[in-house]
Amino acid sequence: MSSATLVIAGQILYSASNLIERAIIANALSTEAYGQVGIGLSLLFIGTTVGLLGFRSGIPRYVSRFTDDTEIRGAVVTGLVASVASSVVVAVVLYTNVDLIASYLLDPGDSTLLLRLFILTIPVVTLLQIGTSAIRGMENTLYRTYAEQLAYPGLRLLLMAVFLLGLGWGIAATGYAYLASAAVGVIIAFALFNRLFSMRGPVETSFREMLSYSLPLVLSGLAVRLLTKADTLMVGYFQTTVDVAYYEAAFPLATGLQLFLGAFGFLYFPLISRLDSEDRLGEVNNMYKLTTKWVYLLTFPVFLLLFAFPSDVLRIVLRPEYSAAGLALSILSVGYFTQAAAGRCIETLSAFGRTRLVFMINGLSFLLNFCLNLYLIPEYSFVGAAVSSAVAFVFLNSLTVGLLWRLYGVTPFSTHSVRTFVALPFALVPPALVVSRLVTLSLPTFVLAVVVLPILSVVVYVAAGCTESEDRIVVDLAEDKLGRSIPFVDRIIPPRE
């Protein structure tokens, strides 16, 4: 199985487990409790981002560039020591102030136990991220998939089902499941990394160099995390946990649009970083164009389903009452779909070493989101939060793509990619909206849509003349996985020169 195919499979399993997890929580707990889980997860993700100190990107960048074993060990040790210390400090600060936090974000009378469990999980998840980042730097897809996308979410899902459905532990079950599964994930990640590279031996640390690269990514990463999670916290502050529950029902489904973006991105960052160090800018540009077009093509059917049938999707995946978040899901899907059209733009800038510029972009996007939230959430609740996020993501991706083109001449746009970006929505969005007004999806028709929409997307892609010879690179990956040729490819895709 090829690396790219394995990553895509891992991403699909990871996303599926997240959706199943949310469905279990939504069906086992009240709407108010589901909202509390969303707030707890937001604290976990934000705290982990701060605790990592930007080394989630820093470690793979330097591990992939260093050739001496002592320097590679030093890169891992640098990230490990700094991140553990930072995450412990973050957890201690949050834990000692948990009652104050709860007074702002939870409804009166809600227990703080869940928040305490998620706060205790911050250092553990940070360790897991460091382990998988080290594996990523070694450009090993298999082990990273095992640790981060199979073991951690799989065990979490199993424990969630046992604690919540089997033992009836209530809302605290989600916190215990995250804590225990992350601890096991840490053991697995570092055991697998040790099989790739031995940490025994001399160490040459690069604290100053790595910190100068990674520290700007702390604020940058925090801005991104706040861009995706501050909405939840602000809805909790201005509204109720029920409103948080509706927003948290729509949000995970919309983030599913990043599935293929993440799949292509795992090997993309270290590879682009290496190509940049070898001054092979033309290859960077070509790879960026090709991966962006394919991410767009693969993501479009999911976007179309969420955009045209949001209430039906929420009703089928979660519970009927969550269909009230349909408008929010439709709006969020637009914002997240712009990332498919922009491709790995932020990671491309980071690979070029422009971390301060990345921080500026993320910071401006968060400020825009925050200001819009202040105005829209008190008036429009979770729908206002969805609008704020969508606008901020459109701004972030547009600005980043523009800067890549201006500074490096790197762009996702080519003749064939522009055709793809225009043809698919022009041909399929209007009829989908018409059908959505005439048909209410049931489970069978939902499954039918999941099958038919990708086929229609490919038909439009071919009919509009979006294919090019470079598409065979992606097709070759699929054929390697299947161990056989894909029928009709020779008639559809022109041969590579």
N, C-alpha and C positions, 0 to 999 in steps of 0.2 A: 504494500500500500504506500503511495507517495505521501510526502510530508503535507502537501497542500490538502490532499483528500482527507488525510487523517485529522487535520485541524478542523476542517469543515464538519466532519462527523462528530468530533468532540464538541464543537460549538453548538451543533444541533442538539446533542444529548444534554449539554449544559443548559441551554435555553429551555428545553423541554422539562428538565427537572425543576427549573425555577418556576415555570408556569404550573406544574403539578403541585409544587410546594405552596404556591399562592392559592391554588384552588382548594387544597386541603385546609389551609388556614381560614379561607373565606367561608367554607362550608361548616367547619367545626366551631368557629367562634362567632360572636356577635359582630355587627358592623363596627361598633365602638372599639371592640378589642382588636379588630383588624387594623383600625386606624392607629392604635397604640403600637402595634407591631411595625407599622410604617415609620413612625417617629423613632422607635428604637433602632431600626435598621439605618435610618438617616444618620443618627449619632455614631453608629458603628462605622459606616463608610467614611464619614467626615473625619472621625478620629484616626482611622487607619491611614487616610491620605496624609494627614499631618505627621503621624508617626513614621511614615516611610521616608520622609525628608527628600523626596524626589529620587530615591535610589531604585525605584521600580524601573525607571528608564536608565538611570546612571550605571547600574551594574551590567545589564546586557550590552550597553554601548562600549564600556571599557573592557569587559571580558572578551568581546568579539574583536577588539582592536589589539589587545595585548597578545604577544606571542611567547613571552617568558612565563614559566610556571609560577615563579615567585610574585610576579606582578598580577597574575590572575588570582592567586590566593589573596593578595593584598586588596584587590578590588572587592572580592566577596567579604573579607573580614571588615573592610571599611564600611560597607553598607550594612553589614550585620550588627556591628557594635553601635554605630550611630543610630540606626533605626530602632533597635531594641530599647536603648536608653530613652530615645524620644517618645516612643509609644507608651512606655511605662509612665513617663511624666504626664502625658496626655490623659491616660487612664486614671491616674491618681487625682489629677485636677478635676476631672469630670465626676469621679465617684464621690469625692468629698463635697461636691456641690450639686448632687443629684436631686435633692429636695427642691432647691431653687430652680433648677432646670424644669422639673416636673410642674412647678407652680405656673410656669409660663406656657408650657406646651401641652400638658394633659388637662383633662377636665377635673374639677374638684372631686376628691374622693378616690381617684384612680391610684392603684398601687404603683410603687416605684421599683418593684422587684425586677420586672422585665428590663427596665432601663439599666439597672445595676448589672444584670447578666450580660447585656450587649456591651456595656463599657468594659467589663472584665475580658471580653473577647477581643478587644482592640489589639493588645500586644500579640496575641496568638495569631490572629489573621495577618498582622504585620510580618511575623516570622514566616508564615506560609508564603506571602508575597515575595519575600527576599529569596526563599528557596526556589520558587518557580522563576524568578528573574535571573538567578544564576544559571538555571537550566536553559533559559531562553538565550542567554549570552553564548552558550555552547551550541546554539542553533539545533537543539534536539527537540523535535516535535513530539515524539512518542512519550517521553518521560513527563514533559510538561502537561500533556493531555491526561496522562494517568493521574497525576497528583492534583491538578487544579480543576479539571473538567469532568473527571470521573469519580475519583475517590472522595474529594471534599463535598461536592453537591450530592453525590449518590448516598454517602453515609448520612449526610444532613437530612435528606429526604426520608431515609429509612428511620432515623431516630425521631424525626418529626411525626411520622405516622405512628410509631410505637408510643411515644410520650403523649401525643395529643389524642389520638384515636383509641389506642390500646389501653393506656394507663389513666387517661382522663386528667392529665396534669393542668389543663387549662392553658391560659395565655403564656405562663412561664415555660411551657414545653418548647416554644420556639427559641427562647434564649439558651436553654440547656442544649438543644440540638446544635445550634451554631457553635457554642463553646466546645463541645465534645468533638464534633466533626472537624473543626479547625485544628484542634490539638493532634488528632490522628493524621490530618493532612500535612502538618509540619514534619512529623516523623517520616512519612512517605516521601515528601519532597526532598529532604536532605539525604535520605537513604539512596534515592535515585541519582541525585547529583553526585554523591560519593562514588557511584559506579562509573560516572563519566570522567570525574576528575578528583584526584586525591587531595585533600586539604592538609595532609601531613607533609611537612617540609618547610623550608624557609619562606618567610613572608616579606614582601616589600610593599608597604602600604602607600597609598596615594591620596591621603586625606585632603590635602589642599586642592589638588587638581580635580578630584571627584566632587568635592564639596562646591567648588566654584561652578561646576557644571550642574550639579544636582540641586543645590539650594534654590536657584531661581525656579526650579520645577516644583518646589514645595508650594510656593504661593500660586504658581501656575496650576498645579494639580488641585490645590485647594479651591481655586477659582472654578475649575471645571466641576469638581465635586459639589461645590455650593450651587453651581449652575443647575445641577441635576437634583440636588437634595434640599437646598434652601427653600424651594417651593413647598415641600412637605412640612418643614418646620414653620414656615410663615403661615401656611393654612392652619396649622395647629395653634399658632399664636392668635390669629385674628378670628378664626372660626372654631369649629368643634372637631372632636375626633371622628365624628361621622363624615364630615366634609373631607378630612384627611383620608378616610377609608375610600371614598369615591375617587379621590385623586390617585391614591395608591393602587386602585383597581385598574385605572387606565395607564398609568405610568409604566409598569413592567411590560405590558403588551407593546407599547410604543417603542420601548428600548429593544424589543426583539428585532426591530429593523436594523440593528447593528450587528446581527448575527454574522452575515457574510463579510461585513467590513472587518470584524474581529478575526475571522478565519483567515483572510488574506493578510492581515496585519501582523500575525505572530512572527513570521519569518521576514516580513517586509522591512521592519525597522533595522535589525542588525545587518541585513543585506544592503539596504540603502546607505547605512552608515559606512560600510566597507567600500562601496562603490564611490562614495564621496571622498573617502580618504585616498582613493586611487585616481581621483580627478576624472571619473568616467560619468560626467554629467549627462551626456547624451543617453546613456543606458538608464540612468535614473529617470529621465523624462519619459522614455519609452515605457518603462515598467509602471510608472505612475499612471500614464494614460490607459494602458491595457487593464491593469487591476481595477481602476476606477470604473471603466465601462462594464466590466463583468460584475462588479459589486452592484452597480446600478441595475443591470439586467436581472440578477438573481434576487435582488431586494424588491423590485417593483411589484411582483404579484402579492407579496405580503403587505406592502403599503396599500395597494388597491383594495384589498380585503378589509383592512383596518379603517381606511378612509371612507369607503362607501357603505360598509355594514358595521359600524362601531358598536351600536347597541346590541345587535344580534350576537356579535362575538363575545361581548361581556356577559350576556345572558347565558350563552352556551358554556363558556370557559369557567365562569365563576358562579354567580347566582342571579336570578332575575332582577333583584333590587339594584344590582350594580349597573344595570343598563342605563340608569340615570346619568352615568358618566360618559355616555356615548359621544356627546359633543366634544368633551375634553379629549377623548381618545382620538377623534378625527383631527383635531387641531394639533395634538402632540405628534401624530404620525407625519404631518407635513414638516414639522421642525426636524424630526429625526431623519426623515428621508433626504433632507438636504445634505446630510453627511454622506449618504451613498453617492450623490452627485459630485461631492467634493473629494471623495476618496480619503486616503490617509494623509491629508494635507498637514495636520498638526505634527504628526510623526515625521513627515518629510522635513519640515522646518527644524525639528529637534535633531534629526540625524545630521543636518547641516551645522549643528552646534549653535543655532540661534535660539537658545533657551530664554534669553531675556525678552526677545521679540515674542516668543510663545506666551510668556507670562503677561506681556502687555495685551495681547489679543484676548487671552482668557480673562484677564482682569477687567478689561473694558466690557466684555460680554456679560460677565457676572454683574457688574455695576448696572448695565442696561436692564438685566433681568431683575435685579433687586429693586430698582426704581419703579419698573413696571409693576412688580408685585405689590409694592407699597400702595400704588394707586388702584390696581385692579382687584386684588384679593378681598379687601374690605367690602367692595361693591359687588363683585361677581364670583367670589369664593373660588372653588377649585377650577372653574372654567377660566377665570382670570389668570390663575397660575399657569394653566396650559397655554394661554395666549402669550404670556410673558416668556415662557420657555421656548416656544416656537419662534418668536421674533428674535430672541437672543441667539438661537442656533443658526438661523438664517444669516444673521449679522456675523457671527463667528466664522462660519465657513466661507462666506463671501469675502470677508477681509483677508483670511488666510490664503485663499486661492489667488487673490489679487496680488498679495505680497510675494508669493512664490513666483508668479509670472514676472513681476517687476524686478525682483532681485536676482533670480536665477534663470529666467526663461522657461521654468518648469510649469506645465499646465495640464489639467486633465482633458483639455479640449483638443480634439482632432476632428477631421471630417466625419469619421465613422462614429465617434462618441457623441458628437452633437446630434447626428441623426438619431441615435439611440435615445438621447435625453428628450428629444422633441417627439419622436414617433410614438413611443409607448404611451405617454399620458394623452396625447392628442387622439389616438385611436381607441383607447380603452377606458379612460376615465368617464367621458360622457355617457356611454352605454351602461357602465356599471352604476352610475348614479340613477339612471332611469330605472334599471332593474331593482335597485334598492328601495325605490318608492312603490314598487309593485309586488315585491316578494319579501317575506319575512323568513330568514334562514332558520331551518330546523337542523338537527344534528346531521341527518343524511345530506341535505343540500349544502351544509357547511363543508362536509367532507368532499362533496362534489366540486365545490368552488376551489378548495385547496388543490384539487387535481387539475381542474380546467384552466384556472388563471395562469399558471406557469406555461401551459401549452400555448395558450393564446398569446402570451408575451413573446415566446420564441417565434411563433408564426409572424407576428408583427415585426420582430427584429430582423427576420430573414427577408420578408416582403419589402421592407423599407430600405434594403441594401445596406444594412449596418455591419454585415460580416466583413472581415478582412483576414489576410493571411496569418497575421499574428494570433488570431483566435485559436489557431491550431496548438499553441503552447498550452492553453487551458484544456483543450480537447485531449491532448496527449496525456495530461495528468489523469483525466477520467478513464481513458483507455488502459492506462497502466494499472489502475485500480481494478477494472473489470477483467483484465487479461484478454480482452478481445476488442476488435474494431467496432466502432459505433456506426450503425447503418446510415447511409445517405450523407455522411459528413463530406465526402469528396464532392458531392453535388452542391452542397450548401456553402462550404468554406473554401476559398481559393487556396491553392498550394503555397507553401512558404518558399520564398526565393532563396 
